Each structure stands twice: as C-alpha cells, then as structure tokens.
C-alpha cells in the first residue's frame, strides 16, 4: 500500500488527538489535501491516493486543537517537511504532541 497516513498522540495524556486538522502541501505551497484526525488520532489516507516523488509538508493545526481544550500552548502549528523518494512505499508521519514540545519520526 502506498500513500500517506498520520497519527497524532497527545504526549501529556498518552491518548490520541482526535479532531486535529492536518493539511498537505507540495513544495510550491499548493494545498493538496486536508483532513481531520479520527477518534484514534489517525488519518488513514491523507491524500486518498499515491504521492509522486517530491518534497511535501504536513501542517498540523495544533493551536486550534489546544485552544478548543483551553490548554495554553506555544506552537500555533507544526509543519513537517518530508521527501518522497520511493513511490512504491507507504509514508507514515506520526506526531507526538504536547503544549510546549513535539517530536516526529518516519513511521511505517
């Protein structure tokens, strides 16, 4: 399976982050897709299809997500740039989120 998925976890509570808006842009800044994490903090298919080779950016609307929960936060958004080199591979970009820090890695 190729394509792009994401999973957002609230690192403070150890629970998924449902209802968080995620937007995908290409290297030119053109919006390609937008979706909202489900009850498990996942978006199974951000694009609904395959990605071509190139540089992409996933932007997570963390400020709105935290504000809706009345949680003070430092990052109004988190943008993760990543490269698609192997178009036969599925790309998974997880985000571990807290109000004052975040981390990510290349998932599978």
C-alpha positions in Angstrom: 0.0 0.0 0.0 1.4 3.4 -1.0 0.1 6.8 0.0 0.3 8.9 3.2 -1.1 8.5 6.7 -0.5 10.2 10.0 -1.2 9.5 13.7 -1.2 12.2 16.4 -0.8 11.4 20.0 -1.1 13.7 23.0 2.1 13.1 24.8 0.8 14.6 28.0 -2.2 12.3 28.4 -0.9 9.4 26.4 -4.1 9.4 24.4 -4.9 10.0 20.7 -5.5 13.6 19.5 -8.9 13.4 17.7 -10.3 16.4 15.8 -7.0 17.9 14.8 -6.9 19.4 11.3 -4.0 18.4 9.1 -3.2 19.9 5.7 -0.8 18.6 3.0 1.1 21.0 0.7 3.5 20.3 -2.1 6.9 22.0 -2.3 5.4 25.0 -4.2 3.0 25.6 -1.3 -0.1 24.3 -3.2 -2.6 22.7 -0.9 -3.2 19.1 -2.0 -5.5 17.8 0.8 -6.9 18.5 4.2 -8.4 16.1 6.8 -9.2 15.8 10.5 -7.9 13.1 12.8 -10.4 10.5 13.8 -11.2 9.3 17.3 -7.9 7.3 17.4 -5.9 10.4 16.3 -5.4 8.9 12.8 -5.9 9.9 9.2 -5.6 6.6 7.3 -5.2 8.3 3.9 -4.3 12.0 3.8 -4.2 12.1 0.0 -6.7 9.4 -0.9 -4.1 8.1 -3.3 -0.4 7.8 -4.1 2.3 10.5 -3.9 4.7 11.4 -6.7 8.4 11.9 -5.9 9.0 15.3 -4.3 9.1 17.4 -1.1 5.8 17.7 0.8 4.7 19.5 4.0 2.2 18.3 6.5 0.8 21.2 8.7 -0.9 20.3 11.9 -3.3 23.0 13.4 -2.1 22.5 16.9 -3.0 25.9 18.1 -6.7 25.5 17.4 -6.7 22.0 18.8 -5.2 23.1 22.1 -7.3 26.3 22.3 -10.5 24.2 21.9 -9.4 22.3 25.0 -8.4 25.5 26.8 -4.8 24.4 27.1 -2.1 27.1 26.9 0.4 26.2 24.1 3.5 27.6 22.4 3.2 26.2 18.8 0.2 27.5 16.8 1.1 24.9 14.1 3.5 22.2 13.5 4.8 21.8 9.9 6.8 18.7 9.0 8.6 18.7 5.7 9.4 15.3 4.2 10.7 13.8 1.0 9.1 11.1 -1.1 11.8 9.2 -3.0 10.3 5.7 -3.2 6.8 6.0 -4.7 6.1 2.3 -4.1 6.4 2.7 -0.3 3.7 3.8 2.1 4.6 7.0 4.0 3.5 7.5 7.6 4.3 10.7 9.5 3.4 10.4 13.3 3.3 13.4 15.6 3.8 13.2 19.4 2.4 16.4 20.7 2.5 18.4 23.9 1.7 22.1 24.6 5.4 23.1 24.6 7.2 20.4 22.6 6.7 17.9 19.8 8.5 15.1 18.0 8.1 13.1 14.9 9.8 10.2 13.0 9.4 8.3 9.8 6.8 5.6 10.6 5.8 2.6 8.6 
